[in-house]
Amino acid sequence: MAQQGSTETVVRNDCSGERSSVTEVGANVPGRLTSSDRTPQVDVSLAPEGHMLLVLPPGEVVTGTMAATAAAEVDRLAGTRKMPMLLVLTGVEALTRGARTVFGNAESLAAVAVLGVSPVDRVIANFLLGGASQPCPTRYFSSEQEALAWLRRKNID
């Protein structure tokens, strides 16, 4: 999360017209939690099917610090292998540019299927995927079955 006194640019969807907007998040923004309030959990695990599973916390702003923590766990679990990943961003409030940068520098991944279910999720995924070119094949899905089928194909390629 943002440190006391720091700010981080966030792209959010205002839902009224499905437009993206930019705001500053930090200790000086009313109503925004800081690292001293609590730390949302990013869940990283190995799925029984053989892929990584990264679940971003619903209702939260995903920051560069949160992304870096997740990336370190992904690297630890992957070891020397490149693995496919299912990244679930369903219900995430927003994603910072810092988080996009961290996720865009992933080196332990063979392919990433980004899963969301709402128009807001799609806007956030477009922001996530809209930076520099991705380090591995990456695609957005609104169906978990389709995402997993795509990851299986990418794991075979």
DRENMIZA-396784 format. One record per residue: residue in three letters; x, y, z of N, C-alpha, C in turn; residue number from 0. Coordinates in steps of 0.2 Angstrom, whole numbers, plus 5000, padded with zeros to 4 digits. Each point is the difference from the previous one (the first is absolute). Example, Ala and Ser with C-alpha at 12.3 -4.5 7.8 and 13.67 -1.06 7.14 Angstrom:
% DRENMIZA-396784
 res n_c1 n_c2 n_c3 ca_c1 ca_c2 ca_c3 c_c1 c_c2 c_c3   n
 ALA 5066 4972 5039  4996  5006  5000 5004 5006 5000   0
 SER 4998 5005 4996  5004  5006  5001 4996 5005 5003   1
END
This chain:
% DRENMIZA-396784
 res n_c1 n_c2 n_c3 ca_c1 ca_c2 ca_c3 c_c1 c_c2 c_c3   n
 MET 5004 4994 5000  4996  5006  5000 5004 5006 5000   0
 ALA 4997 5006 4999  5004  5006  5000 5003 5002 5007   1
 GLN 5006 5002 5000  5003  5002  5006 4997 5006 5003   2
 GLN 5001 5002 5006  4997  5006  5003 5004 5006 4996   3
 GLY 4996 5004 4998  5003  5006  4997 5001 4999 4993   4
 SER 5000 4994 4997  5001  4999  4993 4994 5000 4996   5
 THR 5000 5001 4993  4995  4999  4996 5001 4995 4994   6
 GLU 4995 4997 4997  5001  4996  4995 4994 5001 4995   7
 THR 5002 5001 4994  4995  5001  4995 4995 4993 4999   8
 VAL 4994 5001 5000  4995  4995  4999 4996 5001 4994   9
 VAL 4998 4995 4996  4995  5000  4995 4994 4996 5002  10
 ARG 4995 5004 5001  4993  4997  5002 4995 5001 4995  11
 ASN 4995 4996 5001  4994  5000  4995 4995 5003 5004  12
 ASP 4997 5006 4998  4994  5003  5003 4994 4997 5000  13
 CYS 4999 4995 4996  4994  4996  4999 4994 5003 4997  14
 SER 5000 5007 5000  4994  5004  4998 5000 5000 4992  15
 GLY 5006 5000 4997  5000  5000  4993 5006 4996 4998  16
 GLU 5002 4995 5004  5006  4995  4998 5006 5004 4998  17
 ARG 5001 5006 5003  5006  5004  4998 5006 4998 5005  18
 SER 5006 5001 4998  5005  4999  5005 5002 5007 5002  19
 SER 5002 5001 5007  5002  5006  5002 5006 4999 5004  20
 VAL 5004 5005 5001  5006  5000  5004 5000 5004 5007  21
 THR 5001 4997 5005  5000  5004  5007 5007 4998 5003  22
 GLU 5001 5004 5005  5006  4999  5004 4998 4996 5007  23
 VAL 5003 4995 5002  4999  4996  5006 5006 5001 5004  24
 GLY 4998 5001 5007  5005  5001  5005 4998 5001 5006  25
 ALA 5004 5002 5005  4998  5001  5007 4996 5007 5000  26
 ASN 5000 5004 4995  4997  5006  5001 4993 5000 4996  27
 VAL 4998 4995 4998  4993  4999  4996 4995 4998 5005  28
 PRO 4995 5004 5002  4995  4997  5004 4997 4994 4999  29
 GLY 4999 4996 5005  4996  4993  4998 5004 4995 4998  30
 ARG 5007 5001 4998  5004  4995  4997 5004 4997 5006  31
 LEU 5000 4993 5000  5004  4997  5005 5008 5000 4998  32
 THR 5004 5001 5005  5007  5000  4999 5003 4993 5003  33
 SER 5006 4999 4999  5003  4994  5003 5000 4999 5007  34
 SER 4999 5005 5004  4999  5000  5007 4993 4997 5002  35
 ASP 4995 5001 4996  4994  4998  5001 4999 4992 5000  36
 ARG 5002 4997 4994  5000  4993  4999 5003 4999 4993  37
 THR 5002 4994 4999  5003  4998  4994 4996 4994 4996  38
 PRO 4997 5002 4995  4996  4995  4996 5004 4994 4998  39
 GLN 4997 4994 5000  5004  4994  4998 5000 4999 4992  40
 VAL 5005 4999 4997  5000  4997  4993 5002 4993 5001  41
 ASP 4996 4996 4997  5000  4993  5001 5004 4997 4994  42
 VAL 5006 4997 5001  5004  4996  4995 5000 4993 5002  43
 SER 4999 4995 4996  5000  4993  5001 5001 4996 4994  44
 LEU 5002 4994 5001  5001  4995  4994 4993 4996 5000  45
 ALA 4997 5000 4994  4994  4997  4999 5001 4992 4999  46
 PRO 4996 4996 5001  5001  4993  4999 5001 4998 4993  47
 GLU 4997 5004 4995  5001  4999  4993 5007 5002 4998  48
 GLY 5004 5003 5004  5007  5001  4998 5001 5008 4998  49
 HIS 4996 5004 5001  5001  5007  4998 5000 5004 5007  50
 MET 5003 5006 4999  5000  5005  5006 4993 5003 5000  51
 LEU 4998 5002 5006  4993  5003  5001 5002 5006 5004  52
 LEU 4998 5006 4998  5001  5007  5003 4993 5003 5000  53
 VAL 4998 5001 5006  4993  5003  5002 5001 5007 5003  54
 LEU 4999 5005 4996  5000  5007  5003 4994 5001 5005  55
 PRO 5001 5004 5005  4995  5001  5005 4994 5004 4997  56
 PRO 4994 4997 5000  4994  5004  4998 4999 5006 5004  57
 GLY 4998 5006 4997  4998  5006  5004 5006 5004 5002  58
 GLU 5006 4998 4997  5006  5004  5002 5004 5003 4994  59
 VAL 5004 5005 5002  5004  5003  4995 5007 4996 5000  60
 VAL 5002 4997 4995  5006  4996  4999 5006 5004 4999  61
 THR 5004 5001 5004  5006  5004  5000 5006 4997 4997  62
 GLY 5005 5004 4999  5007  4997  4998 5003 4996 5005  63
 THR 4999 5002 5007  5003  4996  5005 4996 4993 5001  64
 MET 4993 5000 4999  4997  4994  5000 5002 4995 4994  65
 ALA 5001 5003 4994  5002  4996  4995 5007 4998 5001  66
 ALA 5004 5003 5002  5007  4998  5002 5000 4994 5005  67
 THR 4996 5001 5005  4999  4994  5004 4998 4994 4997  68
 ALA 4995 5000 4996  4997  4995  4996 5006 4997 4995  69
 ALA 5003 5005 4997  5005  4997  4995 5006 4997 5003  70
 ALA 5002 5002 5006  5005  4996  5004 4998 4993 5002  71
 GLU 4993 4999 5001  4998  4994  5002 4999 4995 4994  72
 VAL 4998 5003 4994  5000  4997  4994 5007 4997 4998  73
 ASP 5005 5004 5000  5007  4998  4999 5002 4995 5005  74
 ARG 4998 5000 5006  5002  4995  5005 4997 4993 4998  75
 LEU 4993 5000 4998  4997  4994  4999 5002 4997 4993  76
 ALA 5002 5005 4995  5002  4997  4994 5007 4997 5000  77
 GLY 5004 5003 5004  5007  4998  5000 5003 5001 4993  78
 THR 5003 4995 4997  5003  5002  4994 4996 4998 4994  79
 ARG 4993 4998 5001  4996  4999  4995 4996 5006 4997  80
 LYS 4998 5000 4994  4995  5005  4998 4993 4996 5000  81
 MET 4995 5004 5003  4994  4996  5001 4994 5005 4998  82
 PRO 4995 4996 4998  4994  5004  4998 4996 5003 5006  83
 MET 4996 5005 5000  4997  5003  5005 4993 5002 4999  84
 LEU 4995 4999 5004  4994  5003  5000 5000 5006 5005  85
 LEU 4999 5006 4997  5000  5006  5005 4992 5002 5000  86
 VAL 4997 5000 5006  4993  5001  5001 5000 5007 5003  87
 LEU 4997 5005 4996  4999  5007  5003 4993 5002 5001  88
 THR 4996 4995 5000  4993  5001  5001 4998 5004 5006  89
 GLY 4997 5006 4999  4998  5004  5006 5005 5005 5002  90
 VAL 5006 5000 4997  5005  5005  5002 4998 5007 4999  91
 GLU 5001 5004 5005  4998  5007  4999 5004 5004 4995  92
 ALA 5006 4999 5000  5005  5004  4996 5007 4997 5000  93
 LEU 5004 5001 4995  5007  4998  4999 5004 5006 4999  94
 THR 5005 5001 5004  5005  5005  4999 5005 4999 4994  95
 ARG 5003 5005 4998  5005  5000  4995 5006 4996 5002  96
 GLY 5001 5001 5007  5006  4996  5003 4998 4992 4999  97
 ALA 4994 4998 5002  4998  4993  4999 5001 4998 4993  98
 ARG 4998 5004 4995  5000  4998  4993 5007 4999 4998  99
 THR 5005 5004 5003  5007  4999  4998 5003 4994 5003 100
 VAL 4998 4998 5006  5002  4994  5003 4998 4994 4996 101
 PHE 4993 5000 4999  4997  4994  4997 5003 5000 4992 102
 GLY 5002 5005 4997  5002  5000  4994 5008 4998 4999 103
 ASN 5003 4999 5006  5007  4998  5000 5001 4993 5002 104
 ALA 4994 4996 5000  5001  4993  5003 5004 4996 4995 105
 GLU 5005 4996 5004  5004  4996  4996 4999 4993 5001 106
 SER 4996 4998 5005  4999  4993  5002 4994 4997 4996 107
 LEU 4997 5003 4996  4994  4998  4997 5000 4998 4992 108
 ALA 4997 4995 4999  5000  4997  4993 4994 5004 4996 109
 ALA 4994 5001 5004  4994  5003  4997 4996 5002 5006 110
 VAL 4996 5005 4998  4996  5003  5006 4992 5001 4997 111
 ALA 4996 4996 5003  4993  5001  4998 4997 5005 5006 112
 VAL 4997 5006 4998  4997  5004  5005 4993 4999 5000 113
 LEU 4997 4999 5006  4993  4998  5000 4996 5006 5004 114
 GLY 4995 5002 4997  4995  5005  5003 4993 4999 4997 115
 VAL 4995 5002 5004  4994  4999  4998 4995 5006 4998 116
 SER 5003 5006 5001  4995  5005  4999 5003 5005 4996 117
 PRO 4997 5005 4997  5003  5005  4996 5005 5004 5004 118
 VAL 4999 5001 5006  5006  5004  5004 5006 4995 5000 119
 ASP 4999 4994 5001  5006  4995  5000 5004 5001 4993 120
 ARG 4996 5000 4995  5003  5001  4993 5004 5007 4999 121
 VAL 4997 5005 5003  5003  5006  4999 5007 5000 5004 122
 ILE 5000 4997 5006  5006  4999  5004 5005 4996 4997 123
 ALA 4998 4994 4997  5004  4996  4996 5003 5003 4994 124
 ASN 4996 5004 4996  5003  5004  4995 5005 5005 5002 125
 PHE 5000 5003 5006  5005  5004  5002 5006 4996 5002 126
 LEU 4999 4994 5003  5005  4996  5002 5004 4998 4994 127
 LEU 4997 4998 4995  5003  4997  4993 5002 5006 4996 128
 GLY 4998 5006 5001  5001  5005  4995 5007 5004 5001 129
 GLY 5004 4998 5004  5007  5003  5001 5004 4997 4994 130
 ALA 5006 4999 5002  5005  4998  4996 4998 4992 4998 131
 SER 5004 4998 4995  4998  4993  4998 5001 4995 5005 132
 GLN 4996 4995 5001  5000  4995  5005 5006 4996 4999 133
 PRO 5003 4997 5006  5006  4996  4999 4998 4993 4998 134
 CYS 4993 4998 5000  4998  4993  4997 4993 5001 4998 135
 PRO 4998 4995 4996  4993  5000  4998 4995 5002 5005 136
 THR 4996 5005 4999  4995  5002  5005 4993 5002 4997 137
 ARG 4995 4997 5003  4993  5001  4997 4995 5001 5006 138
 TYR 4995 5004 4999  4994  5001  5004 4995 4995 4999 139
 PHE 4997 4997 5005  4994  4996  4999 4995 5002 5005 140
 SER 4993 4998 4998  4995  5001  5005 4997 4993 5002 141
 SER 5003 4995 4998  4998  4993  5002 5006 4997 5002 142
 GLU 5000 4997 5006  5005  4996  5003 5002 4994 4996 143
 GLN 4995 4996 4998  5001  4994  4996 5004 5002 4993 144
 GLU 4998 5006 4997  5004  5002  4994 5007 5002 5002 145
 ALA 5001 5003 5005  5007  5002  5002 5004 4994 5002 146
 LEU 4997 4995 5003  5004  4994  5002 5002 4996 4994 147
 ALA 4995 5000 4995  5001  4996  4994 5006 5004 4996 148
 TRP 5000 5006 5000  5005  5004  4996 5007 4999 5004 149
 LEU 5000 5000 5006  5006  4999  5004 5003 4993 4999 150
 ARG 4996 4995 4999  5002  4993  4999 5003 5000 4993 151
 ARG 4997 5003 4995  5003  5000  4993 5007 5004 5000 152
 LYS 5000 5005 5004  5007  5004  5000 5005 4996 5004 153
 ASN 4998 4996 5005  5005  4996  5003 5003 4994 4996 154
 ILE 4996 4998 4995  5002  4995  4995 5005 5003 4995 155
 ASP 4998 5006 4998  5004  5003  4994 5007 5000 5001 156
END
